[in-house]
Amino acid sequence: MPRLTDRLTDQAWRHAMGRRFEAVTDEIFQVIRWGLVVGFASYLARA
């Protein structure tokens, strides 16, 4: 547990984790967005 608290107080580590978290959420958003766009286009093509 002390190791975790040491990391949480380290500014560089928190910054690196924030960048990784932002990259992951951006990728998830892109997948969801394109899934919706492709799904909607497919629906329009059938309708």
mmCIF file of the N, C-alpha and C atoms, coordinates in Angstrom:
data_MODEL
# 
_entry.id   MODEL 
# 
loop_
_atom_site.group_PDB 
_atom_site.id 
_atom_site.type_symbol 
_atom_site.label_atom_id 
_atom_site.label_alt_id 
_atom_site.label_comp_id 
_atom_site.label_asym_id 
_atom_site.label_entity_id 
_atom_site.label_seq_id 
_atom_site.pdbx_PDB_ins_code 
_atom_site.Cartn_x 
_atom_site.Cartn_y 
_atom_site.Cartn_z 
_atom_site.occupancy 
_atom_site.B_iso_or_equiv 
_atom_site.pdbx_formal_charge 
_atom_site.auth_seq_id 
_atom_site.auth_comp_id 
_atom_site.auth_asym_id 
_atom_site.auth_atom_id 
_atom_site.pdbx_PDB_model_num 
ATOM 1   N N  . MET A 1 1  ? 0.806   -1.200 0.000   1.00 0.00 ? 1  MET A N  1 
ATOM 2   C CA . MET A 1 1  ? 0.000   0.000  0.000   1.00 0.00 ? 1  MET A CA 1 
ATOM 3   C C  . MET A 1 1  ? 0.856   1.275  0.000   1.00 0.00 ? 1  MET A C  1 
ATOM 4   N N  . PRO A 1 2  ? 1.960   1.298  0.728   1.00 0.00 ? 2  PRO A N  1 
ATOM 5   C CA . PRO A 1 2  ? 2.781   2.513  0.680   1.00 0.00 ? 2  PRO A CA 1 
ATOM 6   C C  . PRO A 1 2  ? 3.287   2.810  -0.728  1.00 0.00 ? 2  PRO A C  1 
ATOM 7   N N  . ARG A 1 3  ? 3.496   1.773  -1.519  1.00 0.00 ? 3  ARG A N  1 
ATOM 8   C CA . ARG A 1 3  ? 3.979   1.996  -2.881  1.00 0.00 ? 3  ARG A CA 1 
ATOM 9   C C  . ARG A 1 3  ? 2.914   2.720  -3.705  1.00 0.00 ? 3  ARG A C  1 
ATOM 10  N N  . LEU A 1 4  ? 1.657   2.369  -3.516  1.00 0.00 ? 4  LEU A N  1 
ATOM 11  C CA . LEU A 1 4  ? 0.570   3.028  -4.234  1.00 0.00 ? 4  LEU A CA 1 
ATOM 12  C C  . LEU A 1 4  ? 0.466   4.497  -3.828  1.00 0.00 ? 4  LEU A C  1 
ATOM 13  N N  . THR A 1 5  ? 0.577   4.781  -2.560  1.00 0.00 ? 5  THR A N  1 
ATOM 14  C CA . THR A 1 5  ? 0.495   6.176  -2.120  1.00 0.00 ? 5  THR A CA 1 
ATOM 15  C C  . THR A 1 5  ? 1.684   6.980  -2.631  1.00 0.00 ? 5  THR A C  1 
ATOM 16  N N  . ASP A 1 6  ? 2.847   6.337  -2.747  1.00 0.00 ? 6  ASP A N  1 
ATOM 17  C CA . ASP A 1 6  ? 4.015   7.025  -3.311  1.00 0.00 ? 6  ASP A CA 1 
ATOM 18  C C  . ASP A 1 6  ? 3.765   7.389  -4.767  1.00 0.00 ? 6  ASP A C  1 
ATOM 19  N N  . ARG A 1 7  ? 3.154   6.462  -5.505  1.00 0.00 ? 7  ARG A N  1 
ATOM 20  C CA . ARG A 1 7  ? 2.867   6.738  -6.909  1.00 0.00 ? 7  ARG A CA 1 
ATOM 21  C C  . ARG A 1 7  ? 1.814   7.829  -7.050  1.00 0.00 ? 7  ARG A C  1 
ATOM 22  N N  . LEU A 1 8  ? 0.806   7.791  -6.218  1.00 0.00 ? 8  LEU A N  1 
ATOM 23  C CA . LEU A 1 8  ? -0.257  8.792  -6.322  1.00 0.00 ? 8  LEU A CA 1 
ATOM 24  C C  . LEU A 1 8  ? 0.231   10.199 -6.018  1.00 0.00 ? 8  LEU A C  1 
ATOM 25  N N  . THR A 1 9  ? 1.286   10.309 -5.262  1.00 0.00 ? 9  THR A N  1 
ATOM 26  C CA . THR A 1 9  ? 1.823   11.632 -4.956  1.00 0.00 ? 9  THR A CA 1 
ATOM 27  C C  . THR A 1 9  ? 2.871   12.079 -5.973  1.00 0.00 ? 9  THR A C  1 
ATOM 28  N N  . ASP A 1 10 ? 3.266   11.175 -6.870  1.00 0.00 ? 10 ASP A N  1 
ATOM 29  C CA . ASP A 1 10 ? 4.260   11.499 -7.887  1.00 0.00 ? 10 ASP A CA 1 
ATOM 30  C C  . ASP A 1 10 ? 3.567   12.174 -9.075  1.00 0.00 ? 10 ASP A C  1 
ATOM 31  N N  . GLN A 1 11 ? 3.905   13.423 -9.311  1.00 0.00 ? 11 GLN A N  1 
ATOM 32  C CA . GLN A 1 11 ? 3.256   14.204 -10.370 1.00 0.00 ? 11 GLN A CA 1 
ATOM 33  C C  . GLN A 1 11 ? 3.499   13.617 -11.758 1.00 0.00 ? 11 GLN A C  1 
ATOM 34  N N  . ALA A 1 12 ? 4.696   13.166 -12.034 1.00 0.00 ? 12 ALA A N  1 
ATOM 35  C CA . ALA A 1 12 ? 5.017   12.615 -13.357 1.00 0.00 ? 12 ALA A CA 1 
ATOM 36  C C  . ALA A 1 12 ? 4.220   11.335 -13.613 1.00 0.00 ? 12 ALA A C  1 
ATOM 37  N N  . TRP A 1 13 ? 4.099   10.479 -12.607 1.00 0.00 ? 13 TRP A N  1 
ATOM 38  C CA . TRP A 1 13 ? 3.340   9.236  -12.758 1.00 0.00 ? 13 TRP A CA 1 
ATOM 39  C C  . TRP A 1 13 ? 1.859   9.533  -12.998 1.00 0.00 ? 13 TRP A C  1 
ATOM 40  N N  . ARG A 1 14 ? 1.311   10.477 -12.253 1.00 0.00 ? 14 ARG A N  1 
ATOM 41  C CA . ARG A 1 14 ? -0.098  10.836 -12.439 1.00 0.00 ? 14 ARG A CA 1 
ATOM 42  C C  . ARG A 1 14 ? -0.333  11.419 -13.825 1.00 0.00 ? 14 ARG A C  1 
ATOM 43  N N  . HIS A 1 15 ? 0.605   12.223 -14.298 1.00 0.00 ? 15 HIS A N  1 
ATOM 44  C CA . HIS A 1 15 ? 0.490   12.805 -15.635 1.00 0.00 ? 15 HIS A CA 1 
ATOM 45  C C  . HIS A 1 15 ? 0.521   11.707 -16.704 1.00 0.00 ? 15 HIS A C  1 
ATOM 46  N N  . ALA A 1 16 ? 1.422   10.751 -16.553 1.00 0.00 ? 16 ALA A N  1 
ATOM 47  C CA . ALA A 1 16 ? 1.517   9.642  -17.507 1.00 0.00 ? 16 ALA A CA 1 
ATOM 48  C C  . ALA A 1 16 ? 0.239   8.804  -17.488 1.00 0.00 ? 16 ALA A C  1 
ATOM 49  N N  . MET A 1 17 ? -0.283  8.534  -16.321 1.00 0.00 ? 17 MET A N  1 
ATOM 50  C CA . MET A 1 17 ? -1.525  7.755  -16.224 1.00 0.00 ? 17 MET A CA 1 
ATOM 51  C C  . MET A 1 17 ? -2.698  8.531  -16.820 1.00 0.00 ? 17 MET A C  1 
ATOM 52  N N  . GLY A 1 18 ? -2.712  9.817  -16.648 1.00 0.00 ? 18 GLY A N  1 
ATOM 53  C CA . GLY A 1 18 ? -3.768  10.640 -17.226 1.00 0.00 ? 18 GLY A CA 1 
ATOM 54  C C  . GLY A 1 18 ? -3.734  10.616 -18.743 1.00 0.00 ? 18 GLY A C  1 
ATOM 55  N N  . ARG A 1 19 ? -2.537  10.663 -19.306 1.00 0.00 ? 19 ARG A N  1 
ATOM 56  C CA . ARG A 1 19 ? -2.405  10.588 -20.774 1.00 0.00 ? 19 ARG A CA 1 
ATOM 57  C C  . ARG A 1 19 ? -2.867  9.240  -21.294 1.00 0.00 ? 19 ARG A C  1 
ATOM 58  N N  . ARG A 1 20 ? -2.519  8.166  -20.586 1.00 0.00 ? 20 ARG A N  1 
ATOM 59  C CA . ARG A 1 20 ? -2.961  6.830  -21.010 1.00 0.00 ? 20 ARG A CA 1 
ATOM 60  C C  . ARG A 1 20 ? -4.482  6.706  -20.909 1.00 0.00 ? 20 ARG A C  1 
ATOM 61  N N  . PHE A 1 21 ? -5.047  7.200  -19.827 1.00 0.00 ? 21 PHE A N  1 
ATOM 62  C CA . PHE A 1 21 ? -6.493  7.139  -19.641 1.00 0.00 ? 21 PHE A CA 1 
ATOM 63  C C  . PHE A 1 21 ? -7.206  7.937  -20.729 1.00 0.00 ? 21 PHE A C  1 
ATOM 64  N N  . GLU A 1 22 ? -6.674  9.101  -21.054 1.00 0.00 ? 22 GLU A N  1 
ATOM 65  C CA . GLU A 1 22 ? -7.267  9.929  -22.106 1.00 0.00 ? 22 GLU A CA 1 
ATOM 66  C C  . GLU A 1 22 ? -7.194  9.230  -23.463 1.00 0.00 ? 22 GLU A C  1 
ATOM 67  N N  . ALA A 1 23 ? -6.084  8.567  -23.748 1.00 0.00 ? 23 ALA A N  1 
ATOM 68  C CA . ALA A 1 23 ? -5.942  7.847  -25.015 1.00 0.00 ? 23 ALA A CA 1 
ATOM 69  C C  . ALA A 1 23 ? -6.939  6.698  -25.104 1.00 0.00 ? 23 ALA A C  1 
ATOM 70  N N  . VAL A 1 24 ? -7.120  5.975  -24.013 1.00 0.00 ? 24 VAL A N  1 
ATOM 71  C CA . VAL A 1 24 ? -8.066  4.859  -24.009 1.00 0.00 ? 24 VAL A CA 1 
ATOM 72  C C  . VAL A 1 24 ? -9.489  5.363  -24.193 1.00 0.00 ? 24 VAL A C  1 
ATOM 73  N N  . THR A 1 25 ? -9.871  6.404  -23.473 1.00 0.00 ? 25 THR A N  1 
ATOM 74  C CA . THR A 1 25 ? -11.235 6.910  -23.610 1.00 0.00 ? 25 THR A CA 1 
ATOM 75  C C  . THR A 1 25 ? -11.466 7.486  -25.001 1.00 0.00 ? 25 THR A C  1 
ATOM 76  N N  . ASP A 1 26 ? -10.451 8.084  -25.599 1.00 0.00 ? 26 ASP A N  1 
ATOM 77  C CA . ASP A 1 26 ? -10.594 8.604  -26.954 1.00 0.00 ? 26 ASP A CA 1 
ATOM 78  C C  . ASP A 1 26 ? -10.826 7.468  -27.947 1.00 0.00 ? 26 ASP A C  1 
ATOM 79  N N  . GLU A 1 27 ? -10.087 6.373  -27.807 1.00 0.00 ? 27 GLU A N  1 
ATOM 80  C CA . GLU A 1 27 ? -10.270 5.223  -28.695 1.00 0.00 ? 27 GLU A CA 1 
ATOM 81  C C  . GLU A 1 27 ? -11.656 4.615  -28.525 1.00 0.00 ? 27 GLU A C  1 
ATOM 82  N N  . ILE A 1 28 ? -12.118 4.488  -27.299 1.00 0.00 ? 28 ILE A N  1 
ATOM 83  C CA . ILE A 1 28 ? -13.457 3.942  -27.050 1.00 0.00 ? 28 ILE A CA 1 
ATOM 84  C C  . ILE A 1 28 ? -14.514 4.831  -27.684 1.00 0.00 ? 28 ILE A C  1 
ATOM 85  N N  . PHE A 1 29 ? -14.365 6.128  -27.533 1.00 0.00 ? 29 PHE A N  1 
ATOM 86  C CA . PHE A 1 29 ? -15.317 7.058  -28.129 1.00 0.00 ? 29 PHE A CA 1 
ATOM 87  C C  . PHE A 1 29 ? -15.333 6.929  -29.647 1.00 0.00 ? 29 PHE A C  1 
ATOM 88  N N  . GLN A 1 30 ? -14.158 6.805  -30.265 1.00 0.00 ? 30 GLN A N  1 
ATOM 89  C CA . GLN A 1 30 ? -14.086 6.675  -31.720 1.00 0.00 ? 30 GLN A CA 1 
ATOM 90  C C  . GLN A 1 30 ? -14.786 5.402  -32.197 1.00 0.00 ? 30 GLN A C  1 
ATOM 91  N N  . VAL A 1 31 ? -14.599 4.294  -31.484 1.00 0.00 ? 31 VAL A N  1 
ATOM 92  C CA . VAL A 1 31 ? -15.239 3.035  -31.861 1.00 0.00 ? 31 VAL A CA 1 
ATOM 93  C C  . VAL A 1 31 ? -16.751 3.154  -31.753 1.00 0.00 ? 31 VAL A C  1 
ATOM 94  N N  . ILE A 1 32 ? -17.233 3.737  -30.671 1.00 0.00 ? 32 ILE A N  1 
ATOM 95  C CA . ILE A 1 32 ? -18.679 3.897  -30.496 1.00 0.00 ? 32 ILE A CA 1 
ATOM 96  C C  . ILE A 1 32 ? -19.234 4.824  -31.567 1.00 0.00 ? 32 ILE A C  1 
ATOM 97  N N  . ARG A 1 33 ? -18.563 5.918  -31.821 1.00 0.00 ? 33 ARG A N  1 
ATOM 98  C CA . ARG A 1 33 ? -19.038 6.881  -32.807 1.00 0.00 ? 33 ARG A CA 1 
ATOM 99  C C  . ARG A 1 33 ? -19.118 6.256  -34.192 1.00 0.00 ? 33 ARG A C  1 
ATOM 100 N N  . TRP A 1 34 ? -18.058 5.567  -34.606 1.00 0.00 ? 34 TRP A N  1 
ATOM 101 C CA . TRP A 1 34 ? -18.079 4.954  -35.934 1.00 0.00 ? 34 TRP A CA 1 
ATOM 102 C C  . TRP A 1 34 ? -19.079 3.814  -36.007 1.00 0.00 ? 34 TRP A C  1 
ATOM 103 N N  . GLY A 1 35 ? -19.267 3.101  -34.915 1.00 0.00 ? 35 GLY A N  1 
ATOM 104 C CA . GLY A 1 35 ? -20.294 2.057  -34.886 1.00 0.00 ? 35 GLY A CA 1 
ATOM 105 C C  . GLY A 1 35 ? -21.676 2.642  -35.104 1.00 0.00 ? 35 GLY A C  1 
ATOM 106 N N  . LEU A 1 36 ? -21.946 3.775  -34.478 1.00 0.00 ? 36 LEU A N  1 
ATOM 107 C CA . LEU A 1 36 ? -23.238 4.436  -34.675 1.00 0.00 ? 36 LEU A CA 1 
ATOM 108 C C  . LEU A 1 36 ? -23.388 4.963  -36.091 1.00 0.00 ? 36 LEU A C  1 
ATOM 109 N N  . VAL A 1 37 ? -22.338 5.554  -36.634 1.00 0.00 ? 37 VAL A N  1 
ATOM 110 C CA . VAL A 1 37 ? -22.403 6.092  -37.998 1.00 0.00 ? 37 VAL A CA 1 
ATOM 111 C C  . VAL A 1 37 ? -22.638 4.968  -39.007 1.00 0.00 ? 37 VAL A C  1 
ATOM 112 N N  . VAL A 1 38 ? -21.895 3.885  -38.874 1.00 0.00 ? 38 VAL A N  1 
ATOM 113 C CA . VAL A 1 38 ? -22.042 2.766  -39.805 1.00 0.00 ? 38 VAL A CA 1 
ATOM 114 C C  . VAL A 1 38 ? -23.404 2.102  -39.628 1.00 0.00 ? 38 VAL A C  1 
ATOM 115 N N  . GLY A 1 39 ? -23.847 1.960  -38.393 1.00 0.00 ? 39 GLY A N  1 
ATOM 116 C CA . GLY A 1 39 ? -25.167 1.384  -38.147 1.00 0.00 ? 39 GLY A CA 1 
ATOM 117 C C  . GLY A 1 39 ? -26.281 2.240  -38.739 1.00 0.00 ? 39 GLY A C  1 
ATOM 118 N N  . PHE A 1 40 ? -26.181 3.534  -38.583 1.00 0.00 ? 40 PHE A N  1 
ATOM 119 C CA . PHE A 1 40 ? -27.187 4.431  -39.128 1.00 0.00 ? 40 PHE A CA 1 
ATOM 120 C C  . PHE A 1 40 ? -27.165 4.408  -40.649 1.00 0.00 ? 40 PHE A C  1 
ATOM 121 N N  . ALA A 1 41 ? -25.983 4.385  -41.250 1.00 0.00 ? 41 ALA A N  1 
ATOM 122 C CA . ALA A 1 41 ? -25.877 4.316  -42.714 1.00 0.00 ? 41 ALA A CA 1 
ATOM 123 C C  . ALA A 1 41 ? -26.455 2.994  -43.228 1.00 0.00 ? 41 ALA A C  1 
ATOM 124 N N  . SER A 1 42 ? -26.209 1.923  -42.502 1.00 0.00 ? 42 SER A N  1 
ATOM 125 C CA . SER A 1 42 ? -26.764 0.633  -42.904 1.00 0.00 ? 42 SER A CA 1 
ATOM 126 C C  . SER A 1 42 ? -28.284 0.650  -42.801 1.00 0.00 ? 42 SER A C  1 
ATOM 127 N N  . TYR A 1 43 ? -28.805 1.256  -41.756 1.00 0.00 ? 43 TYR A N  1 
ATOM 128 C CA . TYR A 1 43 ? -30.255 1.368  -41.607 1.00 0.00 ? 43 TYR A CA 1 
ATOM 129 C C  . TYR A 1 43 ? -30.849 2.191  -42.750 1.00 0.00 ? 43 TYR A C  1 
ATOM 130 N N  . LEU A 1 44 ? -30.212 3.295  -43.096 1.00 0.00 ? 44 LEU A N  1 
ATOM 131 C CA . LEU A 1 44 ? -30.714 4.124  -44.196 1.00 0.00 ? 44 LEU A CA 1 
ATOM 132 C C  . LEU A 1 44 ? -30.660 3.387  -45.528 1.00 0.00 ? 44 LEU A C  1 
ATOM 133 N N  . ALA A 1 45 ? -29.628 2.571  -45.726 1.00 0.00 ? 45 ALA A N  1 
ATOM 134 C CA . ALA A 1 45 ? -29.505 1.829  -46.970 1.00 0.00 ? 45 ALA A CA 1 
ATOM 135 C C  . ALA A 1 45 ? -30.625 0.796  -47.107 1.00 0.00 ? 45 ALA A C  1 
ATOM 136 N N  . ARG A 1 46 ? -31.022 0.211  -46.000 1.00 0.00 ? 46 ARG A N  1 
ATOM 137 C CA . ARG A 1 46 ? -32.101 -0.783 -46.038 1.00 0.00 ? 46 ARG A CA 1 
ATOM 138 C C  . ARG A 1 46 ? -33.477 -0.156 -46.121 1.00 0.00 ? 46 ARG A C  1 
ATOM 139 N N  . ALA A 1 47 ? -33.618 1.023  -45.563 1.00 0.00 ? 47 ALA A N  1 
ATOM 140 C CA . ALA A 1 47 ? -34.936 1.673  -45.519 1.00 0.00 ? 47 ALA A CA 1 
ATOM 141 C C  . ALA A 1 47 ? -35.269 2.460  -46.739 1.00 0.00 ? 47 ALA A C  1 
# 
